Amino acid sequence: MTATSPAEALPALITIGLTCYNAAATIERALDSALAQDWPLIEVVVVDDASSDGSADILARRAAADGRIRLIRHAENQGCAAARNAILSAAKGAFIAFFDDDDVSAPQRLRRQRALILDYERESGAALIACHLSGQRIYANGYVMTFQAIGARPRVPRGEEVSDYLLSFDRRPGVFYGGGTPTASLMARAEVFSAVGGFDKGLRRQEDVDFAVRLGRLGGHFIGPAEPLLTQYASEGVDKAARVEHDSFQALLIKHRDYLVAKGRFHYMMGWSRVRFRHFNGQDGRAALALIGLFARYPLRTARHFVLSASRRFQHERSIRA
């Protein structure tokens, strides 16, 4: 990757990548958010992943009215990872930022993320940098959950610190992991996406986690602004069902099996994923039995994991169900 030059101070094209699947009710809101960015030179590459609800017609109308929009239509649904890879192939910008079809980004998002990346490059000398966002998630019952971006406070996580956290919940003392690594909040240089190899279209879910795991294993750094720049609206789509989440997470673990086995974490995390699935599937009795079995084999790790994650999860679930 080339070092930052004086030319970086000039306006450069930024690609906004927006994936859409059956989002007729929200896609214009998301598109308006993208077009309202205060960065002076943008393109918006939208992939409609074979929507059947009229989304594609909305996008075609908007693309005809605004030359900044380029529309790619899939004849068959290929999944989010494939849609994002299509955006990466079509992107012309030096930086690429992903938006979701039901989110709203603040107008200064692109400008702020780009400046943060350039500053961090100068200060750290790092070449592989991912920049995520702080913001809020609004649920149907009115509950609002705020979150801070990974790396928004010292110390910035880097390398396998991120891979280990995402795959097996291993936390390094003093590292700020924040709100994780959702692609909907991600900006990076085009070269970063190329270095990682894009998104794994074999993963129906967890493709954003997998991307961050691979970036971490390449030595990537993860940063983000502390100020809230993203508003997400929580939904429960078909891809968010307990079975799909479980199968996708296990597929992620199996993909990185050699890495996890070398760290002594693979079998533990496969067991933990079964506990999670039974809980989210409403089988709390079976989840408790699985948790007891896991505790018998890995007492210290299971206890630490449960204390650090489960109590916050239970409180969150009560809030979204209130």
BAKE-440043 format. One line per field, with one value per residue (C-alpha): residue number from 1; residue in three letters; z, x, y. Coordinates in nm, 2 decimals. Each point is the difference from the previous one (the first is absolute). Example, Ala and Ser with C-alpha at 12.3 -4.5 7.8 and 13.67 -1.06 7.14 Angstrom:
REM residues 2
num: (1  2)
residu: (ALA  SER)
w: (0.78  -0.07)
u: (1.23  0.14)
v: (-0.45  0.34)
//
This chain:
REM residues 322
num: (1  2  3  4  5  6  7  8  9  10  11  12  13  14  15  16  17  18  19  20  21  22  23  24  25  26  27  28  29  30  31  32  33  34  35  36  37  38  39  40  41  42  43  44  45  46  47  48  49  50  51  52  53  54  55  56  57  58  59  60  61  62  63  64  65  66  67  68  69  70  71  72  73  74  75  76  77  78  79  80  81  82  83  84  85  86  87  88  89  90  91  92  93  94  95  96  97  98  99  100  101  102  103  104  105  106  107  108  109  110  111  112  113  114  115  116  117  118  119  120  121  122  123  124  125  126  127  128  129  130  131  132  133  134  135  136  137  138  139  140  141  142  143  144  145  146  147  148  149  150  151  152  153  154  155  156  157  158  159  160  161  162  163  164  165  166  167  168  169  170  171  172  173  174  175  176  177  178  179  180  181  182  183  184  185  186  187  188  189  190  191  192  193  194  195  196  197  198  199  200  201  202  203  204  205  206  207  208  209  210  211  212  213  214  215  216  217  218  219  220  221  222  223  224  225  226  227  228  229  230  231  232  233  234  235  236  237  238  239  240  241  242  243  244  245  246  247  248  249  250  251  252  253  254  255  256  257  258  259  260  261  262  263  264  265  266  267  268  269  270  271  272  273  274  275  276  277  278  279  280  281  282  283  284  285  286  287  288  289  290  291  292  293  294  295  296  297  298  299  300  301  302  303  304  305  306  307  308  309  310  311  312  313  314  315  316  317  318  319  320  321  322)
residu: (MET  THR  ALA  THR  SER  PRO  ALA  GLU  ALA  LEU  PRO  ALA  LEU  ILE  THR  ILE  GLY  LEU  THR  CYS  TYR  ASN  ALA  ALA  ALA  THR  ILE  GLU  ARG  ALA  LEU  ASP  SER  ALA  LEU  ALA  GLN  ASP  TRP  PRO  LEU  ILE  GLU  VAL  VAL  VAL  VAL  ASP  ASP  ALA  SER  SER  ASP  GLY  SER  ALA  ASP  ILE  LEU  ALA  ARG  ARG  ALA  ALA  ALA  ASP  GLY  ARG  ILE  ARG  LEU  ILE  ARG  HIS  ALA  GLU  ASN  GLN  GLY  CYS  ALA  ALA  ALA  ARG  ASN  ALA  ILE  LEU  SER  ALA  ALA  LYS  GLY  ALA  PHE  ILE  ALA  PHE  PHE  ASP  ASP  ASP  ASP  VAL  SER  ALA  PRO  GLN  ARG  LEU  ARG  ARG  GLN  ARG  ALA  LEU  ILE  LEU  ASP  TYR  GLU  ARG  GLU  SER  GLY  ALA  ALA  LEU  ILE  ALA  CYS  HIS  LEU  SER  GLY  GLN  ARG  ILE  TYR  ALA  ASN  GLY  TYR  VAL  MET  THR  PHE  GLN  ALA  ILE  GLY  ALA  ARG  PRO  ARG  VAL  PRO  ARG  GLY  GLU  GLU  VAL  SER  ASP  TYR  LEU  LEU  SER  PHE  ASP  ARG  ARG  PRO  GLY  VAL  PHE  TYR  GLY  GLY  GLY  THR  PRO  THR  ALA  SER  LEU  MET  ALA  ARG  ALA  GLU  VAL  PHE  SER  ALA  VAL  GLY  GLY  PHE  ASP  LYS  GLY  LEU  ARG  ARG  GLN  GLU  ASP  VAL  ASP  PHE  ALA  VAL  ARG  LEU  GLY  ARG  LEU  GLY  GLY  HIS  PHE  ILE  GLY  PRO  ALA  GLU  PRO  LEU  LEU  THR  GLN  TYR  ALA  SER  GLU  GLY  VAL  ASP  LYS  ALA  ALA  ARG  VAL  GLU  HIS  ASP  SER  PHE  GLN  ALA  LEU  LEU  ILE  LYS  HIS  ARG  ASP  TYR  LEU  VAL  ALA  LYS  GLY  ARG  PHE  HIS  TYR  MET  MET  GLY  TRP  SER  ARG  VAL  ARG  PHE  ARG  HIS  PHE  ASN  GLY  GLN  ASP  GLY  ARG  ALA  ALA  LEU  ALA  LEU  ILE  GLY  LEU  PHE  ALA  ARG  TYR  PRO  LEU  ARG  THR  ALA  ARG  HIS  PHE  VAL  LEU  SER  ALA  SER  ARG  ARG  PHE  GLN  HIS  GLU  ARG  SER  ILE  ARG  ALA)
w: (0.00  -0.09  0.27  0.05  -0.23  -0.03  -0.26  0.28  0.12  -0.33  -0.05  -0.12  -0.11  0.27  -0.09  0.21  -0.03  0.08  -0.01  -0.03  0.04  0.03  0.17  -0.17  0.32  0.10  -0.30  -0.09  0.35  -0.02  -0.35  0.11  0.29  -0.25  -0.24  0.28  0.09  0.02  -0.18  -0.34  -0.22  0.04  -0.20  0.14  -0.13  0.09  -0.05  0.00  0.09  -0.19  0.21  -0.06  0.19  -0.24  0.13  -0.34  -0.16  0.27  -0.05  -0.38  0.03  0.24  -0.22  -0.30  0.19  0.15  -0.19  0.32  0.03  -0.18  0.03  -0.03  -0.01  0.08  -0.19  0.30  0.37  0.07  0.36  0.16  -0.04  -0.38  -0.02  0.19  -0.23  -0.30  0.15  0.06  -0.36  -0.13  0.24  -0.14  0.32  0.19  0.32  0.02  0.27  0.05  0.08  0.09  -0.17  0.33  0.17  0.02  0.01  0.11  -0.29  0.13  0.01  -0.30  0.07  0.36  -0.07  -0.28  0.22  0.28  -0.23  -0.14  0.35  0.12  -0.30  0.07  0.37  0.00  -0.34  -0.03  -0.35  0.06  0.19  0.04  0.14  0.16  0.16  0.33  0.01  0.11  -0.07  0.02  0.07  -0.09  0.36  0.02  0.19  -0.11  0.05  -0.05  -0.10  -0.05  -0.29  0.04  0.06  0.09  0.33  0.09  -0.07  -0.36  -0.07  -0.27  -0.15  0.17  0.29  -0.22  -0.15  0.34  0.14  -0.29  -0.02  0.37  0.21  0.12  0.13  0.04  0.31  -0.09  -0.36  -0.10  -0.21  0.00  -0.21  -0.22  -0.38  -0.19  -0.37  0.00  0.19  -0.18  -0.21  -0.12  -0.29  -0.32  0.05  0.34  -0.15  -0.27  0.25  0.20  -0.31  0.04  0.17  0.01  -0.19  0.15  0.33  0.01  0.32  0.19  -0.32  0.17  0.30  -0.24  -0.19  0.33  0.11  -0.32  0.02  0.36  -0.10  -0.26  0.27  -0.06  0.24  0.10  0.08  0.03  0.10  0.34  -0.11  -0.11  -0.38  -0.07  0.08  -0.06  0.01  0.13  -0.20  0.03  -0.36  -0.11  0.01  0.37  0.11  0.27  -0.22  -0.28  0.26  0.16  -0.33  -0.12  0.32  -0.01  -0.37  0.11  0.27  -0.23  -0.27  0.26  0.17  -0.04  0.15  0.29  0.06  0.02  0.28  0.18  -0.06  -0.28  0.20  0.28  -0.25  -0.18  0.33  0.09  -0.34  0.09  0.34  -0.19  -0.26  0.26  0.20  -0.31  -0.12  0.33  0.14  0.32  0.18  -0.26  -0.01  0.37  -0.03  -0.29  0.21  0.30  -0.23  -0.14  0.35  0.10  -0.28  0.01  0.34  0.01  -0.36  0.01  0.32  -0.13  -0.33  0.16  0.25  -0.26  -0.27  0.14  0.26  -0.26  -0.25  0.24  0.08  -0.37  -0.07  0.28  -0.15  -0.35  0.12  0.24)
u: (0.00  0.13  0.08  -0.22  0.10  -0.11  -0.25  -0.19  -0.11  -0.19  -0.36  0.03  -0.28  -0.15  -0.22  -0.31  -0.11  -0.36  -0.15  -0.38  -0.23  -0.37  0.04  -0.27  -0.11  0.34  0.23  -0.08  0.08  0.34  0.06  -0.08  0.25  0.27  -0.07  -0.01  0.37  0.19  0.31  0.01  0.07  -0.19  -0.14  -0.27  0.02  -0.32  -0.05  -0.36  0.03  -0.31  -0.26  -0.36  -0.18  0.05  0.34  0.17  -0.26  0.06  0.38  -0.04  -0.21  0.26  0.29  -0.16  -0.04  0.35  0.32  0.19  -0.20  0.11  -0.24  0.09  -0.28  0.04  -0.23  0.01  0.05  0.37  0.03  0.15  0.37  -0.04  -0.18  0.28  0.26  -0.19  0.03  0.38  0.04  -0.19  0.14  0.22  0.07  0.33  -0.21  -0.31  -0.27  -0.29  -0.35  -0.29  -0.35  -0.17  0.26  0.06  0.35  0.07  0.10  0.36  0.06  0.22  0.20  0.06  0.09  0.24  0.18  0.03  0.16  0.25  0.09  0.05  0.21  0.23  0.03  0.03  0.15  -0.26  -0.11  -0.31  -0.26  -0.37  -0.21  -0.34  -0.26  -0.16  -0.37  -0.34  -0.23  -0.38  -0.23  -0.37  -0.11  0.19  0.30  0.32  0.34  0.31  0.33  0.36  0.21  0.28  0.32  -0.19  0.20  0.35  0.13  -0.07  -0.03  0.22  0.10  -0.10  -0.14  -0.30  -0.01  0.01  -0.27  -0.24  0.06  0.03  -0.08  0.37  0.05  0.34  0.02  -0.02  -0.12  -0.33  -0.21  -0.31  -0.30  0.16  0.07  -0.33  0.05  -0.28  0.24  0.32  0.22  0.35  0.23  -0.08  0.34  -0.11  -0.29  0.22  0.26  -0.26  -0.16  -0.35  -0.29  -0.06  -0.32  -0.01  -0.11  -0.37  0.06  0.32  0.17  0.08  0.16  0.20  0.13  0.12  0.15  0.20  0.11  0.11  0.20  0.18  0.09  -0.28  -0.08  -0.36  -0.09  -0.31  -0.13  -0.15  -0.29  -0.32  -0.03  -0.23  -0.36  -0.11  -0.36  -0.01  -0.20  -0.06  0.04  0.01  0.38  0.00  -0.19  0.17  0.08  0.16  0.21  0.11  0.09  0.18  0.20  0.10  0.10  0.22  0.16  0.06  0.15  0.26  0.03  0.38  0.05  -0.23  0.14  0.35  -0.13  -0.19  -0.34  -0.18  -0.18  -0.09  -0.15  -0.20  -0.15  -0.07  -0.18  -0.23  -0.08  -0.08  -0.22  -0.21  -0.05  -0.10  -0.22  -0.20  0.14  0.14  -0.01  0.21  0.23  0.06  0.09  0.24  0.15  0.05  0.18  0.22  0.08  0.10  0.26  0.12  -0.09  0.20  -0.05  -0.38  -0.05  0.20  -0.18  -0.34  0.06  0.14  -0.27  -0.31  -0.11  0.01  -0.18  -0.28  -0.05  0.00  -0.26  -0.23  0.03  -0.09  -0.30  -0.13)
v: (0.00  0.34  0.25  0.30  0.29  0.37  -0.11  -0.17  0.34  0.05  -0.14  -0.36  -0.23  -0.21  -0.29  -0.07  -0.36  -0.07  -0.35  -0.04  -0.30  0.05  0.33  0.21  0.15  0.13  0.02  0.36  0.11  -0.18  0.14  0.35  -0.04  -0.10  0.28  0.26  -0.07  0.33  -0.15  0.18  -0.30  -0.32  -0.29  -0.22  -0.36  -0.18  -0.38  -0.12  -0.37  -0.12  0.18  -0.09  0.29  0.29  0.11  -0.04  0.23  0.27  -0.03  0.02  0.32  0.16  -0.10  0.15  0.33  0.02  -0.07  -0.08  -0.33  -0.31  -0.30  -0.36  -0.25  -0.37  -0.24  -0.24  0.06  -0.06  0.12  0.30  -0.11  -0.04  0.33  0.17  -0.16  0.14  0.34  -0.05  -0.10  0.30  0.26  0.28  0.18  0.00  -0.06  -0.22  0.04  -0.24  0.10  -0.23  0.03  0.10  0.21  0.38  0.15  0.35  0.24  0.03  -0.37  -0.04  0.31  -0.10  -0.36  0.09  0.26  -0.25  -0.25  0.25  0.12  -0.35  -0.09  0.29  -0.07  -0.38  -0.08  -0.28  -0.10  -0.21  0.20  -0.05  0.29  -0.08  0.23  0.09  0.04  -0.13  -0.28  0.06  -0.29  -0.03  0.05  0.33  -0.13  0.17  -0.17  0.22  -0.15  0.13  -0.10  -0.25  0.19  0.32  0.02  -0.11  -0.25  -0.07  -0.37  -0.15  -0.33  -0.32  0.19  0.06  -0.35  -0.16  0.22  -0.06  -0.37  -0.10  0.31  0.03  0.36  0.16  0.23  0.37  -0.06  0.17  -0.24  0.22  -0.10  -0.26  0.01  0.03  0.07  0.26  0.23  -0.08  0.22  -0.10  0.06  -0.20  -0.17  -0.13  -0.19  -0.14  -0.11  -0.19  -0.15  0.14  -0.18  -0.37  -0.07  -0.35  0.16  0.10  0.19  0.09  0.12  0.33  -0.18  -0.23  0.30  0.16  -0.32  -0.03  0.36  -0.05  -0.30  0.22  0.25  0.25  0.28  0.09  0.36  0.22  0.34  0.04  0.22  -0.17  0.00  -0.30  -0.08  -0.35  -0.13  -0.35  -0.26  -0.37  -0.13  -0.36  0.00  0.10  -0.32  -0.20  -0.30  0.22  0.19  -0.33  -0.17  0.31  0.04  -0.37  0.03  0.30  -0.21  -0.29  0.23  0.11  -0.33  -0.03  0.34  -0.08  -0.35  0.15  0.24  -0.28  0.16  -0.19  -0.26  0.24  0.25  -0.27  -0.09  0.36  0.05  -0.29  0.17  0.32  -0.17  -0.18  0.32  0.21  -0.28  0.01  -0.32  0.14  -0.33  -0.17  0.31  -0.03  -0.37  0.08  0.28  -0.23  -0.25  0.27  0.12  -0.36  -0.01  0.37  0.14  0.32  0.10  -0.08  0.20  0.30  0.00  -0.03  0.28  0.24  -0.06  -0.17  0.26  0.28  -0.21  -0.08  0.36  0.09  -0.26  0.13  0.35  -0.10  -0.21  0.26)
//
